[in-house]
Amino acid sequence: MDFSSPSPPMGSGQSPEALMEQVQAQLAQAYMEELVETLRGKCFDKCIAKPGSSLSSGESSCVSRCVDRYMEATGIIRRSLFSQQR
Amino acid sequence: MDRDLANNPQLIQFLSQEKERAMANEVVAKITSSCWDKCVDKPGSKFSSSESSCLSNCALRYMDMTMLIMKRFQQ
């Protein structure tokens, strides 16, 4: 996905297909940005107890694990909520 | 928006689907945030079975609680 090139203003002589693609791309980017924001907060809280003059290797690997686990948690929650319709 | 596009049934359905998808994503994100705080102490290289069950239980209890709140509201 290339977000650096300018895109035409929405709805100006675009085909419905192009418009739908553009909307989906923007929604996906917004979702990703929010996810990164969340990960920053959560993983900073869990992994960086006492900020030092640089990130230790322990802190770095904690952050990697944190990102992986949080993504996994998101999947667990999603399946828990949507695989059985209550 | 073009009047034609605004009445395009394909677009209308598409927007409705994307809206539902976005709302579902928001619910998942909110619950994941709370349940992560409750269930995960220090992120390991995989979840223990107690962490996994805590997470899936947490989501369901959150929904149970939502029903309870709505009922209470109506009393």
Backbone of each chain as nested JSON, in Angstrom:
{
  "chains": [
    {"id": "A", "residues": [
      {"number": 1, "name": "MET", "atoms": {"N": [0.851, -1.202, 0.0], "CA": [0.0, 0.0, 0.0], "C": [0.88, 1.243, 0.0]}},
      {"number": 2, "name": "ASP", "atoms": {"N": [0.677, 2.106, -0.925], "CA": [1.496, 3.313, -1.003], "C": [0.651, 4.506, -0.585]}},
      {"number": 3, "name": "PHE", "atoms": {"N": [0.984, 5.079, 0.567], "CA": [0.191, 6.217, 1.022], "C": [0.901, 7.535, 0.761]}},
      {"number": 4, "name": "SER", "atoms": {"N": [2.065, 7.452, 0.082], "CA": [2.807, 8.689, -0.116], "C": [2.332, 9.427, -1.364]}},
      {"number": 5, "name": "SER", "atoms": {"N": [1.78, 8.709, -2.332], "CA": [1.361, 9.398, -3.556], "C": [-0.021, 10.0, -3.356]}},
      {"number": 6, "name": "PRO", "atoms": {"N": [-0.233, 11.196, -3.894], "CA": [-1.528, 11.843, -3.69], "C": [-2.631, 11.063, -4.409]}},
      {"number": 7, "name": "SER", "atoms": {"N": [-3.793, 10.997, -3.791], "CA": [-4.915, 10.33, -4.438], "C": [-5.958, 11.373, -4.791]}},
      {"number": 8, "name": "PRO", "atoms": {"N": [-6.776, 11.093, -5.802], "CA": [-7.788, 12.07, -6.207], "C": [-8.801, 12.268, -5.087]}},
      {"number": 9, "name": "PRO", "atoms": {"N": [-9.355, 13.464, -4.979], "CA": [-10.379, 13.694, -3.955], "C": [-11.512, 12.687, -4.142]}},
      {"number": 10, "name": "MET", "atoms": {"N": [-12.074, 12.234, -3.047], "CA": [-13.084, 11.189, -3.133], "C": [-14.304, 11.649, -3.891]}},
      {"number": 11, "name": "GLY", "atoms": {"N": [-14.795, 10.787, -4.743], "CA": [-16.089, 11.04, -5.369], "C": [-16.014, 11.921, -6.593]}},
      {"number": 12, "name": "SER", "atoms": {"N": [-14.809, 12.378, -6.953], "CA": [-14.766, 13.258, -8.122], "C": [-14.545, 12.42, -9.376]}},
      {"number": 13, "name": "GLY", "atoms": {"N": [-15.635, 11.995, -9.996], "CA": [-15.552, 11.241, -11.252], "C": [-14.886, 9.892, -11.094]}},
      {"number": 14, "name": "GLN", "atoms": {"N": [-14.92, 9.321, -9.891], "CA": [-14.333, 8.002, -9.687], "C": [-15.365, 6.918, -9.91]}},
      {"number": 15, "name": "SER", "atoms": {"N": [-14.893, 5.765, -10.314], "CA": [-15.794, 4.621, -10.405], "C": [-16.103, 4.155, -8.984]}},
      {"number": 16, "name": "PRO", "atoms": {"N": [-17.255, 3.511, -8.804], "CA": [-17.569, 2.956, -7.481], "C": [-16.466, 2.027, -6.967]}},
      {"number": 17, "name": "GLU", "atoms": {"N": [-15.88, 1.231, -7.871], "CA": [-14.851, 0.275, -7.453], "C": [-13.638, 1.003, -6.903]}},
      {"number": 18, "name": "ALA", "atoms": {"N": [-13.2, 2.038, -7.595], "CA": [-12.025, 2.794, -7.151], "C": [-12.302, 3.454, -5.811]}},
      {"number": 19, "name": "LEU", "atoms": {"N": [-13.514, 3.977, -5.672], "CA": [-13.894, 4.622, -4.416], "C": [-13.88, 3.614, -3.272]}},
      {"number": 20, "name": "MET", "atoms": {"N": [-14.445, 2.431, -3.509], "CA": [-14.478, 1.409, -2.463], "C": [-13.066, 1.008, -2.056]}},
      {"number": 21, "name": "GLU", "atoms": {"N": [-12.201, 0.876, -3.05], "CA": [-10.812, 0.512, -2.758], "C": [-10.141, 1.581, -1.918]}},
      {"number": 22, "name": "GLN", "atoms": {"N": [-10.394, 2.831, -2.26], "CA": [-9.784, 3.936, -1.539], "C": [-10.271, 3.969, -0.088]}},
      {"number": 23, "name": "VAL", "atoms": {"N": [-11.577, 3.779, 0.086], "CA": [-12.141, 3.778, 1.438], "C": [-11.54, 2.636, 2.251]}},
      {"number": 24, "name": "GLN", "atoms": {"N": [-11.455, 1.452, 1.648], "CA": [-10.889, 0.314, 2.375], "C": [-9.436, 0.551, 2.77]}},
      {"number": 25, "name": "ALA", "atoms": {"N": [-8.669, 1.14, 1.873], "CA": [-7.263, 1.414, 2.165], "C": [-7.149, 2.403, 3.33]}},
      {"number": 26, "name": "GLN", "atoms": {"N": [-7.983, 3.42, 3.336], "CA": [-7.918, 4.411, 4.405], "C": [-8.37, 3.826, 5.734]}},
      {"number": 27, "name": "LEU", "atoms": {"N": [-9.406, 2.98, 5.702], "CA": [-9.856, 2.326, 6.925], "C": [-8.758, 1.423, 7.475]}},
      {"number": 28, "name": "ALA", "atoms": {"N": [-8.095, 0.684, 6.572], "CA": [-7.032, -0.216, 7.012], "C": [-5.886, 0.566, 7.636]}},
      {"number": 29, "name": "GLN", "atoms": {"N": [-5.55, 1.693, 7.05], "CA": [-4.468, 2.484, 7.61], "C": [-4.842, 3.048, 8.976]}},
      {"number": 30, "name": "ALA", "atoms": {"N": [-6.075, 3.532, 9.109], "CA": [-6.528, 4.074, 10.388], "C": [-6.496, 2.995, 11.463]}},
      {"number": 31, "name": "TYR", "atoms": {"N": [-6.919, 1.78, 11.098], "CA": [-6.912, 0.664, 12.041], "C": [-5.491, 0.372, 12.498]}},
      {"number": 32, "name": "MET", "atoms": {"N": [-4.576, 0.355, 11.537], "CA": [-3.188, 0.047, 11.845], "C": [-2.574, 1.11, 12.748]}},
      {"number": 33, "name": "GLU", "atoms": {"N": [-2.865, 2.37, 12.482], "CA": [-2.311, 3.449, 13.299], "C": [-2.8, 3.358, 14.734]}},
      {"number": 34, "name": "GLU", "atoms": {"N": [-4.089, 3.042, 14.884], "CA": [-4.63, 2.92, 16.228], "C": [-4.012, 1.727, 16.951]}},
      {"number": 35, "name": "LEU", "atoms": {"N": [-3.811, 0.63, 16.238], "CA": [-3.205, -0.56, 16.826], "C": [-1.788, -0.253, 17.311]}},
      {"number": 36, "name": "VAL", "atoms": {"N": [-1.016, 0.453, 16.503], "CA": [0.351, 0.806, 16.893], "C": [0.335, 1.673, 18.152]}},
      {"number": 37, "name": "GLU", "atoms": {"N": [-0.591, 2.629, 18.208], "CA": [-0.734, 3.469, 19.403], "C": [-0.994, 2.62, 20.642]}},
      {"number": 38, "name": "THR", "atoms": {"N": [-1.91, 1.673, 20.512], "CA": [-2.245, 0.791, 21.624], "C": [-1.037, -0.024, 22.053]}},
      {"number": 39, "name": "LEU", "atoms": {"N": [-0.337, -0.608, 21.075], "CA": [0.84, -1.43, 21.383], "C": [1.899, -0.615, 22.108]}},
      {"number": 40, "name": "ARG", "atoms": {"N": [2.101, 0.634, 21.679], "CA": [3.091, 1.488, 22.343], "C": [2.761, 1.634, 23.819]}},
      {"number": 41, "name": "GLY", "atoms": {"N": [1.518, 1.938, 24.101], "CA": [1.124, 2.127, 25.491], "C": [1.259, 0.869, 26.311]}},
      {"number": 42, "name": "LYS", "atoms": {"N": [0.657, -0.235, 25.799], "CA": [0.651, -1.482, 26.548], "C": [2.064, -2.0, 26.788]}},
      {"number": 43, "name": "CYS", "atoms": {"N": [2.888, -2.0, 25.761], "CA": [4.2, -2.625, 25.874], "C": [5.176, -1.749, 26.658]}},
      {"number": 44, "name": "PHE", "atoms": {"N": [4.996, -0.458, 26.595], "CA": [5.809, 0.41, 27.442], "C": [5.508, 0.128, 28.906]}},
      {"number": 45, "name": "ASP", "atoms": {"N": [4.215, 0.035, 29.222], "CA": [3.823, -0.237, 30.603], "C": [4.343, -1.577, 31.097]}},
      {"number": 46, "name": "LYS", "atoms": {"N": [4.276, -2.623, 30.252], "CA": [4.678, -3.954, 30.706], "C": [6.186, -4.151, 30.716]}},
      {"number": 47, "name": "CYS", "atoms": {"N": [6.895, -3.484, 29.826], "CA": [8.289, -3.866, 29.576], "C": [9.342, -2.868, 30.035]}},
      {"number": 48, "name": "ILE", "atoms": {"N": [8.98, -1.605, 30.101], "CA": [9.987, -0.606, 30.458], "C": [9.687, -0.115, 31.87]}},
      {"number": 49, "name": "ALA", "atoms": {"N": [10.222, -0.833, 32.857], "CA": [9.914, -0.504, 34.245], "C": [10.639, 0.768, 34.682]}},
      {"number": 50, "name": "LYS", "atoms": {"N": [11.948, 0.733, 34.496], "CA": [12.753, 1.898, 34.883], "C": [13.539, 2.343, 33.659]}},
      {"number": 51, "name": "PRO", "atoms": {"N": [13.08, 3.382, 32.974], "CA": [13.776, 3.796, 31.745], "C": [15.226, 4.171, 32.013]}},
      {"number": 52, "name": "GLY", "atoms": {"N": [16.153, 3.492, 31.303], "CA": [17.581, 3.769, 31.475], "C": [18.096, 4.636, 30.343]}},
      {"number": 53, "name": "SER", "atoms": {"N": [19.388, 4.633, 30.139], "CA": [19.952, 5.486, 29.098], "C": [19.852, 4.854, 27.718]}},
      {"number": 54, "name": "SER", "atoms": {"N": [19.418, 3.6, 27.66], "CA": [19.091, 2.954, 26.384], "C": [18.212, 1.744, 26.689]}},
      {"number": 55, "name": "LEU", "atoms": {"N": [17.616, 1.16, 25.649], "CA": [16.807, -0.041, 25.855], "C": [17.717, -1.245, 26.046]}},
      {"number": 56, "name": "SER", "atoms": {"N": [17.55, -1.937, 27.154], "CA": [18.337, -3.147, 27.374], "C": [17.836, -4.247, 26.439]}},
      {"number": 57, "name": "SER", "atoms": {"N": [18.651, -5.319, 26.306], "CA": [18.212, -6.414, 25.433], "C": [17.0, -7.108, 26.048]}},
      {"number": 58, "name": "GLY", "atoms": {"N": [16.932, -7.138, 27.376], "CA": [15.765, -7.705, 28.043], "C": [14.516, -6.908, 27.721]}},
      {"number": 59, "name": "GLU", "atoms": {"N": [14.627, -5.596, 27.761], "CA": [13.494, -4.744, 27.432], "C": [13.085, -4.929, 25.973]}},
      {"number": 60, "name": "SER", "atoms": {"N": [14.085, -5.001, 25.079], "CA": [13.787, -5.175, 23.648], "C": [13.059, -6.478, 23.384]}},
      {"number": 61, "name": "SER", "atoms": {"N": [13.543, -7.571, 23.99], "CA": [12.872, -8.846, 23.703], "C": [11.501, -8.879, 24.349]}},
      {"number": 62, "name": "CYS", "atoms": {"N": [11.352, -8.207, 25.497], "CA": [10.017, -8.115, 26.105], "C": [9.06, -7.419, 25.163]}},
      {"number": 63, "name": "VAL", "atoms": {"N": [9.524, -6.339, 24.537], "CA": [8.659, -5.596, 23.616], "C": [8.237, -6.47, 22.432]}},
      {"number": 64, "name": "SER", "atoms": {"N": [9.198, -7.226, 21.877], "CA": [8.859, -8.129, 20.764], "C": [7.81, -9.14, 21.186]}},
      {"number": 65, "name": "ARG", "atoms": {"N": [8.023, -9.733, 22.352], "CA": [7.064, -10.734, 22.843], "C": [5.71, -10.07, 23.084]}},
      {"number": 66, "name": "CYS", "atoms": {"N": [5.768, -8.859, 23.623], "CA": [4.539, -8.136, 23.937], "C": [3.706, -7.915, 22.683]}},
      {"number": 67, "name": "VAL", "atoms": {"N": [4.35, -7.472, 21.617], "CA": [3.617, -7.242, 20.365], "C": [2.976, -8.538, 19.883]}},
      {"number": 68, "name": "ASP", "atoms": {"N": [3.782, -9.629, 19.861], "CA": [3.253, -10.925, 19.413], "C": [2.082, -11.381, 20.28]}},
      {"number": 69, "name": "ARG", "atoms": {"N": [2.246, -11.274, 21.601], "CA": [1.178, -11.735, 22.501], "C": [-0.071, -10.883, 22.377]}},
      {"number": 70, "name": "TYR", "atoms": {"N": [0.108, -9.588, 22.201], "CA": [-1.065, -8.719, 22.101], "C": [-1.864, -9.03, 20.841]}},
      {"number": 71, "name": "MET", "atoms": {"N": [-1.143, -9.28, 19.736], "CA": [-1.831, -9.664, 18.493], "C": [-2.567, -10.984, 18.701]}},
      {"number": 72, "name": "GLU", "atoms": {"N": [-1.917, -11.904, 19.414], "CA": [-2.538, -13.198, 19.686], "C": [-3.779, -13.004, 20.569]}},
      {"number": 73, "name": "ALA", "atoms": {"N": [-3.658, -12.137, 21.57], "CA": [-4.796, -11.856, 22.459], "C": [-5.967, -11.301, 21.663]}},
      {"number": 74, "name": "THR", "atoms": {"N": [-5.673, -10.407, 20.722], "CA": [-6.728, -9.847, 19.873], "C": [-7.469, -10.965, 19.145]}},
      {"number": 75, "name": "GLY", "atoms": {"N": [-6.714, -11.942, 18.628], "CA": [-7.339, -13.07, 17.944], "C": [-8.19, -13.915, 18.878]}},
      {"number": 76, "name": "ILE", "atoms": {"N": [-7.688, -14.151, 20.088], "CA": [-8.446, -14.938, 21.063], "C": [-9.768, -14.249, 21.391]}},
      {"number": 77, "name": "ILE", "atoms": {"N": [-9.712, -12.95, 21.641], "CA": [-10.925, -12.187, 21.961], "C": [-11.904, -12.232, 20.789]}},
      {"number": 78, "name": "ARG", "atoms": {"N": [-11.381, -11.997, 19.578], "CA": [-12.245, -11.972, 18.392], "C": [-12.962, -13.313, 18.225]}},
      {"number": 79, "name": "ARG", "atoms": {"N": [-12.208, -14.41, 18.334], "CA": [-12.818, -15.735, 18.161], "C": [-13.825, -15.999, 19.278]}},
      {"number": 80, "name": "SER", "atoms": {"N": [-13.467, -15.584, 20.489], "CA": [-14.357, -15.808, 21.623], "C": [-15.694, -15.092, 21.413]}},
      {"number": 81, "name": "LEU", "atoms": {"N": [-15.645, -13.892, 20.855], "CA": [-16.866, -13.121, 20.681], "C": [-17.65, -13.526, 19.445]}},
      {"number": 82, "name": "PHE", "atoms": {"N": [-16.97, -13.885, 18.365], "CA": [-17.669, -14.012, 17.088], "C": [-17.772, -15.427, 16.556]}},
      {"number": 83, "name": "SER", "atoms": {"N": [-17.126, -16.391, 17.192], "CA": [-17.289, -17.731, 16.639], "C": [-18.541, -18.373, 17.178]}},
      {"number": 84, "name": "GLN", "atoms": {"N": [-19.005, -17.929, 18.371], "CA": [-20.341, -18.321, 18.77], "C": [-21.218, -17.071, 18.809]}},
      {"number": 85, "name": "GLN", "atoms": {"N": [-22.211, -17.02, 17.998], "CA": [-23.135, -15.871, 18.03], "C": [-24.077, -16.043, 19.193]}},
      {"number": 86, "name": "ARG", "atoms": {"N": [-23.958, -15.156, 20.203], "CA": [-24.837, -15.301, 21.381], "C": [-26.056, -14.399, 21.227]}}
    ]},
    {"id": "B", "residues": [
      {"number": 1, "name": "MET", "atoms": {"N": [-20.553, 14.415, -2.981], "CA": [-20.456, 13.179, -3.751], "C": [-21.421, 13.225, -4.912]}},
      {"number": 2, "name": "ASP", "atoms": {"N": [-21.027, 12.702, -6.048], "CA": [-21.917, 12.551, -7.204], "C": [-23.267, 11.996, -6.774]}},
      {"number": 3, "name": "ARG", "atoms": {"N": [-24.339, 12.545, -7.314], "CA": [-25.646, 12.01, -6.973], "C": [-25.751, 10.549, -7.374]}},
      {"number": 4, "name": "ASP", "atoms": {"N": [-25.115, 10.177, -8.508], "CA": [-25.168, 8.78, -8.952], "C": [-24.494, 7.87, -7.936]}},
      {"number": 5, "name": "LEU", "atoms": {"N": [-23.317, 8.258, -7.45], "CA": [-22.602, 7.438, -6.496], "C": [-23.398, 7.296, -5.2]}},
      {"number": 6, "name": "ALA", "atoms": {"N": [-24.03, 8.393, -4.787], "CA": [-24.749, 8.365, -3.518], "C": [-25.917, 7.393, -3.567]}},
      {"number": 7, "name": "ASN", "atoms": {"N": [-26.444, 7.142, -4.777], "CA": [-27.577, 6.215, -4.884], "C": [-27.163, 4.822, -5.325]}},
      {"number": 8, "name": "ASN", "atoms": {"N": [-25.87, 4.64, -5.567], "CA": [-25.379, 3.363, -6.06], "C": [-25.599, 2.283, -5.002]}},
      {"number": 9, "name": "PRO", "atoms": {"N": [-26.413, 1.278, -5.314], "CA": [-26.736, 0.257, -4.299], "C": [-25.505, -0.529, -3.841]}},
      {"number": 10, "name": "GLN", "atoms": {"N": [-24.565, -0.734, -4.772], "CA": [-23.345, -1.456, -4.429], "C": [-22.551, -0.69, -3.369]}},
      {"number": 11, "name": "LEU", "atoms": {"N": [-22.47, 0.612, -3.573], "CA": [-21.75, 1.468, -2.635], "C": [-22.441, 1.518, -1.276]}},
      {"number": 12, "name": "ILE", "atoms": {"N": [-23.762, 1.618, -1.331], "CA": [-24.529, 1.692, -0.092], "C": [-24.301, 0.429, 0.739]}},
      {"number": 13, "name": "GLN", "atoms": {"N": [-24.336, -0.725, 0.078], "CA": [-24.115, -1.958, 0.799], "C": [-22.67, -2.043, 1.306]}},
      {"number": 14, "name": "PHE", "atoms": {"N": [-21.752, -1.632, 0.474], "CA": [-20.336, -1.64, 0.844], "C": [-20.104, -0.797, 2.098]}},
      {"number": 15, "name": "LEU", "atoms": {"N": [-20.643, 0.412, 2.116], "CA": [-20.44, 1.299, 3.264], "C": [-21.059, 0.704, 4.522]}},
      {"number": 16, "name": "SER", "atoms": {"N": [-22.226, 0.066, 4.36], "CA": [-22.87, -0.559, 5.508], "C": [-22.014, -1.7, 6.055]}},
      {"number": 17, "name": "GLN", "atoms": {"N": [-21.428, -2.496, 5.169], "CA": [-20.55, -3.591, 5.605], "C": [-19.296, -3.063, 6.283]}},
      {"number": 18, "name": "GLU", "atoms": {"N": [-18.7, -2.04, 5.698], "CA": [-17.476, -1.489, 6.278], "C": [-17.759, -0.867, 7.636]}},
      {"number": 19, "name": "LYS", "atoms": {"N": [-18.918, -0.263, 7.774], "CA": [-19.286, 0.324, 9.063], "C": [-19.422, -0.768, 10.115]}},
      {"number": 20, "name": "GLU", "atoms": {"N": [-20.085, -1.878, 9.753], "CA": [-20.22, -2.997, 10.686], "C": [-18.867, -3.557, 11.057]}},
      {"number": 21, "name": "ARG", "atoms": {"N": [-18.002, -3.698, 10.059], "CA": [-16.674, -4.233, 10.301], "C": [-15.896, -3.329, 11.262]}},
      {"number": 22, "name": "ALA", "atoms": {"N": [-15.993, -2.015, 11.037], "CA": [-15.279, -1.06, 11.886], "C": [-15.81, -1.099, 13.32]}},
      {"number": 23, "name": "MET", "atoms": {"N": [-17.123, -1.215, 13.467], "CA": [-17.705, -1.279, 14.801], "C": [-17.282, -2.56, 15.524]}},
      {"number": 24, "name": "ALA", "atoms": {"N": [-17.273, -3.691, 14.815], "CA": [-16.814, -4.94, 15.42], "C": [-15.352, -4.822, 15.838]}},
      {"number": 25, "name": "ASN", "atoms": {"N": [-14.521, -4.229, 14.992], "CA": [-13.11, -4.036, 15.334], "C": [-12.952, -3.193, 16.588]}},
      {"number": 26, "name": "GLU", "atoms": {"N": [-13.806, -2.197, 16.729], "CA": [-13.709, -1.321, 17.892], "C": [-14.065, -2.07, 19.176]}},
      {"number": 27, "name": "VAL", "atoms": {"N": [-15.111, -2.902, 19.108], "CA": [-15.48, -3.72, 20.266], "C": [-14.335, -4.651, 20.646]}},
      {"number": 28, "name": "VAL", "atoms": {"N": [-13.773, -5.339, 19.661], "CA": [-12.66, -6.255, 19.927], "C": [-11.485, -5.502, 20.548]}},
      {"number": 29, "name": "ALA", "atoms": {"N": [-11.175, -4.336, 20.028], "CA": [-10.034, -3.563, 20.528], "C": [-10.243, -3.154, 21.989]}},
      {"number": 30, "name": "LYS", "atoms": {"N": [-11.43, -2.683, 22.292], "CA": [-11.718, -2.23, 23.654], "C": [-11.623, -3.383, 24.645]}},
      {"number": 31, "name": "ILE", "atoms": {"N": [-12.235, -4.517, 24.294], "CA": [-12.23, -5.669, 25.196], "C": [-10.821, -6.244, 25.323]}},
      {"number": 32, "name": "THR", "atoms": {"N": [-10.094, -6.308, 24.213], "CA": [-8.726, -6.811, 24.27], "C": [-7.885, -5.945, 25.205]}},
      {"number": 33, "name": "SER", "atoms": {"N": [-8.069, -4.639, 25.136], "CA": [-7.313, -3.736, 26.001], "C": [-7.561, -4.03, 27.472]}},
      {"number": 34, "name": "SER", "atoms": {"N": [-8.83, -4.141, 27.873], "CA": [-9.15, -4.409, 29.278], "C": [-8.691, -5.796, 29.701]}},
      {"number": 35, "name": "CYS", "atoms": {"N": [-8.929, -6.795, 28.85], "CA": [-8.615, -8.17, 29.224], "C": [-7.101, -8.414, 29.257]}},
      {"number": 36, "name": "TRP", "atoms": {"N": [-6.377, -7.732, 28.395], "CA": [-4.909, -7.803, 28.453], "C": [-4.417, -7.351, 29.825]}},
      {"number": 37, "name": "ASP", "atoms": {"N": [-4.942, -6.232, 30.295], "CA": [-4.533, -5.709, 31.598], "C": [-4.858, -6.701, 32.712]}},
      {"number": 38, "name": "LYS", "atoms": {"N": [-6.0, -7.377, 32.592], "CA": [-6.411, -8.286, 33.668], "C": [-5.702, -9.631, 33.622]}},
      {"number": 39, "name": "CYS", "atoms": {"N": [-5.373, -10.096, 32.447], "CA": [-4.967, -11.493, 32.28], "C": [-3.473, -11.705, 32.042]}},
      {"number": 40, "name": "VAL", "atoms": {"N": [-2.79, -10.67, 31.577], "CA": [-1.389, -10.857, 31.191], "C": [-0.506, -10.032, 32.109]}},
      {"number": 41, "name": "ASP", "atoms": {"N": [0.381, -10.723, 32.815], "CA": [1.28, -10.005, 33.708], "C": [2.537, -9.572, 32.96]}},
      {"number": 42, "name": "LYS", "atoms": {"N": [3.36, -10.562, 32.584], "CA": [4.562, -10.26, 31.788], "C": [4.483, -11.065, 30.499]}},
      {"number": 43, "name": "PRO", "atoms": {"N": [4.545, -10.424, 29.331], "CA": [4.421, -11.17, 28.074], "C": [5.536, -12.202, 27.902]}},
      {"number": 44, "name": "GLY", "atoms": {"N": [5.148, -13.483, 27.723], "CA": [6.117, -14.547, 27.522], "C": [6.215, -14.895, 26.054]}},
      {"number": 45, "name": "SER", "atoms": {"N": [6.936, -15.983, 25.732], "CA": [7.069, -16.364, 24.328], "C": [5.852, -17.12, 23.823]}},
      {"number": 46, "name": "LYS", "atoms": {"N": [4.983, -17.523, 24.736], "CA": [3.638, -17.935, 24.358], "C": [2.736, -17.786, 25.578]}},
      {"number": 47, "name": "PHE", "atoms": {"N": [1.428, -17.856, 25.359], "CA": [0.494, -17.754, 26.469], "C": [0.439, -19.074, 27.22]}},
      {"number": 48, "name": "SER", "atoms": {"N": [0.376, -18.989, 28.54], "CA": [0.086, -20.185, 29.316], "C": [-1.392, -20.513, 29.108]}},
      {"number": 49, "name": "SER", "atoms": {"N": [-1.797, -21.744, 29.463], "CA": [-3.207, -22.087, 29.262], "C": [-4.095, -21.256, 30.175]}},
      {"number": 50, "name": "SER", "atoms": {"N": [-3.592, -20.852, 31.34], "CA": [-4.426, -20.018, 32.214], "C": [-4.586, -18.618, 31.63]}},
      {"number": 51, "name": "GLU", "atoms": {"N": [-3.545, -18.1, 30.979], "CA": [-3.67, -16.796, 30.32], "C": [-4.671, -16.871, 29.168]}},
      {"number": 52, "name": "SER", "atoms": {"N": [-4.57, -17.929, 28.36], "CA": [-5.499, -18.081, 27.23], "C": [-6.938, -18.176, 27.708]}},
      {"number": 53, "name": "SER", "atoms": {"N": [-7.177, -19.019, 28.74], "CA": [-8.576, -19.155, 29.173], "C": [-9.049, -17.885, 29.847]}},
      {"number": 54, "name": "CYS", "atoms": {"N": [-8.148, -17.202, 30.573], "CA": [-8.531, -15.921, 31.165], "C": [-8.998, -14.964, 30.082]}},
      {"number": 55, "name": "LEU", "atoms": {"N": [-8.252, -14.905, 28.975], "CA": [-8.602, -13.983, 27.897], "C": [-9.957, -14.327, 27.27]}},
      {"number": 56, "name": "SER", "atoms": {"N": [-10.171, -15.612, 26.952], "CA": [-11.449, -15.933, 26.299], "C": [-12.615, -15.803, 27.271]}},
      {"number": 57, "name": "ASN", "atoms": {"N": [-12.41, -16.193, 28.536], "CA": [-13.462, -15.992, 29.545], "C": [-13.77, -14.509, 29.716]}},
      {"number": 58, "name": "CYS", "atoms": {"N": [-12.702, -13.735, 29.75], "CA": [-12.832, -12.293, 29.977], "C": [-13.761, -11.667, 28.944]}},
      {"number": 59, "name": "ALA", "atoms": {"N": [-13.565, -12.018, 27.686], "CA": [-14.403, -11.453, 26.625], "C": [-15.87, -11.795, 26.861]}},
      {"number": 60, "name": "LEU", "atoms": {"N": [-16.149, -13.059, 27.219], "CA": [-17.529, -13.488, 27.424], "C": [-18.135, -12.827, 28.655]}},
      {"number": 61, "name": "ARG", "atoms": {"N": [-17.362, -12.705, 29.728], "CA": [-17.87, -12.056, 30.949], "C": [-18.129, -10.568, 30.698]}},
      {"number": 62, "name": "TYR", "atoms": {"N": [-17.313, -9.985, 29.859], "CA": [-17.511, -8.583, 29.514], "C": [-18.868, -8.415, 28.838]}},
      {"number": 63, "name": "MET", "atoms": {"N": [-19.194, -9.349, 27.946], "CA": [-20.499, -9.279, 27.259], "C": [-21.636, -9.561, 28.237]}},
      {"number": 64, "name": "ASP", "atoms": {"N": [-21.446, -10.538, 29.142], "CA": [-22.47, -10.8, 30.176], "C": [-22.726, -9.533, 30.974]}},
      {"number": 65, "name": "MET", "atoms": {"N": [-21.641, -8.866, 31.335], "CA": [-21.75, -7.655, 32.125], "C": [-22.516, -6.575, 31.375]}},
      {"number": 66, "name": "THR", "atoms": {"N": [-22.261, -6.508, 30.066], "CA": [-22.964, -5.525, 29.239], "C": [-24.467, -5.75, 29.3]}},
      {"number": 67, "name": "MET", "atoms": {"N": [-24.885, -7.024, 29.207], "CA": [-26.317, -7.344, 29.293], "C": [-26.878, -6.906, 30.636]}},
      {"number": 68, "name": "LEU", "atoms": {"N": [-26.114, -7.191, 31.687], "CA": [-26.531, -6.846, 33.038], "C": [-26.731, -5.333, 33.178]}},
      {"number": 69, "name": "ILE", "atoms": {"N": [-25.78, -4.596, 32.642], "CA": [-25.845, -3.139, 32.727], "C": [-27.085, -2.626, 31.999]}},
      {"number": 70, "name": "MET", "atoms": {"N": [-27.34, -3.182, 30.826], "CA": [-28.497, -2.727, 30.048], "C": [-29.798, -3.028, 30.768]}},
      {"number": 71, "name": "LYS", "atoms": {"N": [-29.845, -4.218, 31.371], "CA": [-31.06, -4.583, 32.127], "C": [-31.26, -3.634, 33.293]}},
      {"number": 72, "name": "ARG", "atoms": {"N": [-30.198, -3.355, 33.996], "CA": [-30.25, -2.484, 35.167], "C": [-30.756, -1.1, 34.776]}},
      {"number": 73, "name": "PHE", "atoms": {"N": [-30.259, -0.643, 33.66], "CA": [-30.625, 0.645, 33.106], "C": [-32.12, 0.763, 32.898]}},
      {"number": 74, "name": "GLN", "atoms": {"N": [-32.723, -0.373, 32.5], "CA": [-34.136, -0.342, 32.14], "C": [-35.04, -0.452, 33.35]}},
      {"number": 75, "name": "GLN", "atoms": {"N": [-34.458, -0.781, 34.513], "CA": [-35.302, -0.95, 35.699], "C": [-35.702, 0.394, 36.301]}}
    ]}
  ]
}
